[in-house]
Amino acid sequence: MKLLNPAELEAALRDIGARRYHRLHPFHGLLHGGQCSKGQVQAWALNRYYYQAMIPIKDASLIARCEDQAVRREWRSRLVDHDGEHEGDGGIARWLKLTDGLGLERDYVTSLRGLLPGTRFAVEAYVRFVREKTLLEAIASSLTEMFSPVIIGERMAGMLANYDFISRETMSYFDKRPPQAQRDADFALGYVKKNARTPEQQQLVLAALEFKCSVLWSMLDALHHAYVDPGEVPPGAFVPAD
């Protein structure tokens, strides 16, 4: 292993995204290309809700063991982004507007009764990773946000163009995410480039981003298996009307 300079480390991180980010998953091709049924879109939104709901839990656990005040101050904005300043505000509330607009009962969505086991295992593995790994690895695992503005742009354009049951208001979650994700990714990338000072630390950083990409990919694997091919919905999971 050799020590990478900051530009080389960033290039290696971006290469991981180019090869492993979940915008490349076949399910997203179907979703953004208008090839999903309403039930398949509902299943995606319902399962993704659990990921959205657990992000502030993950971030709070990171803050709780961070001794650097500057990092804690910066990371707090992520809690506000998702939880909001008051009831009905924030990213989680906007995601529930999406599931509402898709005709899913809110109590059913938030109860998690229809969740795929694969979704639960993947999300909880991510939360556990952030709680248990080093702070450097925990922060590096958030760097999938470097790649999210592209997938959000594809999602907004594709879904608004292809589904008559989707509206701009329904998709309001995605209006605010690109600048938030860019801000967060810039901070995390700067932190990683500054604090990964040895070849061993840099390898941990790269592995952390690979792990996070695998989390997102496995969530789509579970959706594709249950609702596309072979279409085997696990017992207790959401069953679309169509």
C-alpha positions as CSV (number, residue, x, y, z in Angstrom):
1,M,0.0,0.0,0.0
2,K,1.2,3.5,-0.8
3,L,0.1,6.8,0.7
4,L,-2.1,8.6,-1.6
5,N,-2.1,12.4,-1.8
6,P,-5.4,14.1,-1.3
7,A,-6.2,14.4,-5.0
8,E,-5.4,10.7,-5.5
9,L,-7.6,9.7,-2.5
10,E,-10.5,11.7,-3.9
11,A,-10.1,10.1,-7.3
12,A,-10.1,6.7,-5.7
13,L,-13.3,7.5,-3.8
14,R,-15.0,8.8,-7.0
15,D,-14.0,5.7,-8.8
16,I,-15.8,3.6,-6.3
17,G,-19.0,5.6,-6.9
18,A,-18.5,5.3,-10.7
19,R,-18.4,1.5,-10.4
20,R,-20.6,0.7,-7.3
21,Y,-23.2,3.5,-6.7
22,H,-26.8,2.2,-6.9
23,R,-27.8,4.4,-9.8
24,L,-26.3,1.6,-11.8
25,H,-28.7,-1.0,-10.4
26,P,-31.3,-2.4,-12.8
27,F,-34.2,-1.5,-10.5
28,H,-33.3,2.2,-10.8
29,G,-33.3,1.8,-14.6
30,L,-36.8,0.5,-14.4
31,L,-38.0,3.1,-11.9
32,H,-36.6,6.1,-13.7
33,G,-37.5,4.8,-17.1
34,G,-41.2,4.5,-16.3
35,Q,-41.2,0.8,-16.5
36,C,-42.4,0.1,-12.9
37,S,-46.0,-0.5,-12.0
38,K,-47.6,1.8,-9.3
39,G,-47.3,-1.1,-6.9
40,Q,-43.5,-1.4,-7.5
41,V,-43.1,2.3,-7.0
42,Q,-45.1,2.0,-3.8
43,A,-42.8,-0.8,-2.6
44,W,-39.7,1.3,-3.4
45,A,-41.0,4.3,-1.4
46,L,-42.2,2.2,1.5
47,N,-38.9,0.4,1.9
48,R,-36.8,3.5,1.4
49,Y,-38.8,5.2,4.2
50,Y,-36.9,3.0,6.7
51,Y,-33.6,4.2,5.4
52,Q,-34.7,7.8,5.6
53,A,-36.1,7.4,9.1
54,M,-32.9,5.9,10.4
55,I,-30.5,8.4,9.0
56,P,-30.9,10.9,11.9
57,I,-30.5,7.9,14.3
58,K,-27.2,7.1,12.6
59,D,-26.1,10.7,12.6
60,A,-27.0,11.2,16.3
61,S,-24.8,8.2,17.2
62,L,-21.9,9.7,15.3
63,I,-22.3,13.1,17.0
64,A,-22.5,11.4,20.4
65,R,-19.0,10.0,20.2
66,C,-17.4,12.9,18.4
67,E,-15.1,15.0,20.6
68,D,-14.5,17.7,18.0
69,Q,-16.9,20.6,18.6
70,A,-16.6,21.9,15.0
71,V,-17.5,18.5,13.6
72,R,-20.4,18.2,15.9
73,R,-21.7,21.6,14.9
74,E,-21.4,20.7,11.3
75,W,-23.0,17.3,11.6
76,R,-26.0,18.7,13.5
77,S,-27.4,20.2,10.3
78,R,-28.0,16.7,9.1
79,L,-30.4,16.1,12.0
80,V,-32.3,19.3,11.2
81,D,-32.4,18.3,7.5
82,H,-34.1,15.0,8.2
83,D,-36.1,15.7,11.5
84,G,-36.9,19.3,10.8
85,E,-37.2,22.1,13.3
86,H,-40.8,21.3,14.1
87,E,-43.6,18.7,13.4
88,G,-44.2,18.3,9.7
89,D,-40.9,19.8,8.7
90,G,-37.8,18.0,7.4
91,G,-36.9,15.3,5.0
92,I,-38.7,12.4,6.8
93,A,-42.0,14.4,6.7
94,R,-41.4,15.1,3.0
95,W,-40.8,11.5,2.3
96,L,-44.1,10.7,4.0
97,K,-45.8,13.1,1.6
98,L,-44.4,10.9,-1.2
99,T,-45.9,7.7,0.4
100,D,-49.1,9.6,1.0
101,G,-49.3,10.7,-2.6
102,L,-48.7,7.1,-3.7
103,G,-51.8,6.0,-1.8
104,L,-50.1,4.2,1.1
105,E,-51.6,4.6,4.6
106,R,-49.2,6.6,6.7
107,D,-49.7,4.4,9.8
108,Y,-48.8,1.4,7.7
109,V,-45.6,2.9,6.4
110,T,-44.3,4.1,9.7
111,S,-45.2,0.8,11.4
112,L,-42.7,-0.9,9.2
113,R,-45.0,-3.9,9.0
114,G,-44.6,-4.2,5.2
115,L,-40.8,-3.8,5.2
116,L,-38.7,-6.3,3.3
117,P,-36.3,-8.3,5.5
118,G,-33.4,-7.4,3.2
119,T,-34.2,-3.7,3.7
120,R,-34.2,-4.0,7.5
121,F,-30.9,-6.0,7.5
122,A,-29.2,-3.5,5.2
123,V,-30.3,-0.3,7.0
124,E,-29.5,-1.7,10.5
125,A,-26.1,-2.9,9.3
126,Y,-25.4,0.7,8.2
127,V,-26.5,2.1,11.5
128,R,-24.4,-0.5,13.3
129,F,-21.3,0.3,11.1
130,V,-21.5,4.0,12.1
131,R,-21.9,3.2,15.8
132,E,-19.0,0.7,15.9
133,K,-16.4,1.7,13.4
134,T,-13.9,4.6,13.8
135,L,-15.1,8.1,13.4
136,L,-13.1,8.4,10.2
137,E,-14.8,5.3,8.7
138,A,-18.2,6.5,9.9
139,I,-17.8,9.9,8.2
140,A,-16.3,8.2,5.0
141,S,-19.4,6.0,4.8
142,S,-21.5,9.1,4.2
143,L,-19.6,9.9,1.0
144,T,-22.2,8.3,-1.2
145,E,-23.7,11.8,-1.0
146,M,-21.0,12.9,-3.5
147,F,-23.0,11.0,-6.2
148,S,-26.6,11.6,-5.1
149,P,-27.3,14.8,-7.0
150,V,-27.0,12.9,-10.3
151,I,-29.4,10.2,-9.3
152,I,-31.8,12.7,-7.9
153,G,-31.8,14.6,-11.2
154,E,-32.5,11.4,-13.1
155,R,-35.2,10.4,-10.6
156,M,-37.0,13.7,-10.8
157,A,-36.9,13.9,-14.6
158,G,-37.8,10.3,-15.2
159,M,-40.6,9.8,-12.7
160,L,-42.3,13.1,-13.4
161,A,-42.2,12.4,-17.1
162,N,-43.3,8.7,-16.9
163,Y,-45.9,8.3,-14.1
164,D,-49.2,10.0,-14.1
165,F,-49.6,9.3,-10.4
166,I,-46.5,11.3,-9.5
167,S,-46.5,15.1,-9.1
168,R,-43.9,17.7,-8.3
169,E,-45.5,18.2,-4.9
170,T,-45.3,14.4,-4.2
171,M,-41.6,14.5,-5.1
172,S,-40.9,17.6,-2.9
173,Y,-38.4,15.6,-0.8
174,F,-35.9,15.7,-3.8
175,D,-36.2,19.5,-4.3
176,K,-34.1,20.3,-1.2
177,R,-31.7,17.3,-1.2
178,P,-29.1,18.2,-3.9
179,P,-27.7,21.4,-2.2
180,Q,-27.9,19.6,1.2
181,A,-26.1,16.6,-0.1
182,Q,-23.5,18.7,-1.8
183,R,-22.8,20.6,1.4
184,D,-22.6,17.5,3.4
185,A,-20.4,15.7,0.9
186,D,-18.0,18.6,0.7
187,F,-17.5,18.6,4.4
188,A,-17.1,14.9,4.7
189,L,-14.7,14.7,1.8
190,G,-12.6,17.5,3.3
191,Y,-12.5,15.7,6.6
192,V,-11.5,12.4,5.1
193,K,-8.8,13.9,2.9
194,K,-7.3,15.8,6.0
195,N,-7.6,12.9,8.5
196,A,-6.7,9.8,6.5
197,R,-3.0,10.2,7.0
198,T,-1.7,6.7,6.6
199,P,-2.1,4.1,3.9
200,E,-4.0,1.9,6.4
201,Q,-6.4,4.7,7.2
202,Q,-6.9,5.5,3.5
203,Q,-7.8,1.8,2.9
204,L,-10.3,1.9,5.7
205,V,-11.9,5.0,4.1
206,L,-12.2,3.4,0.7
207,A,-13.6,0.2,2.3
208,A,-16.2,2.3,4.2
209,L,-17.5,3.8,1.0
210,E,-17.6,0.4,-0.7
211,F,-19.6,-0.9,2.3
212,K,-22.1,2.0,2.1
213,C,-22.5,1.4,-1.7
214,S,-23.2,-2.2,-0.9
215,V,-25.9,-1.3,1.6
216,L,-27.7,0.8,-1.0
217,W,-27.2,-1.9,-3.7
218,S,-28.5,-4.7,-1.5
219,M,-31.7,-2.7,-0.7
220,L,-32.4,-2.6,-4.4
221,D,-31.5,-6.3,-4.8
222,A,-34.2,-7.1,-2.2
223,L,-36.8,-4.9,-4.1
224,H,-35.9,-6.4,-7.4
225,H,-36.2,-10.0,-6.1
226,A,-39.5,-9.4,-4.4
227,Y,-41.3,-7.2,-6.9
228,V,-39.6,-7.7,-10.3
229,D,-37.8,-11.0,-10.9
230,P,-38.7,-13.6,-9.7
231,G,-41.3,-11.6,-7.8
232,E,-41.2,-13.6,-4.6
233,V,-42.6,-11.4,-1.8
234,P,-41.4,-12.6,1.6
235,P,-44.1,-13.5,4.2
236,G,-45.5,-10.3,5.8
237,A,-44.0,-7.9,3.4
238,F,-46.0,-5.3,1.4
239,V,-48.1,-6.9,-1.4
240,P,-49.1,-4.4,-4.2
241,A,-52.6,-4.3,-5.3
242,D,-51.5,-4.5,-8.9
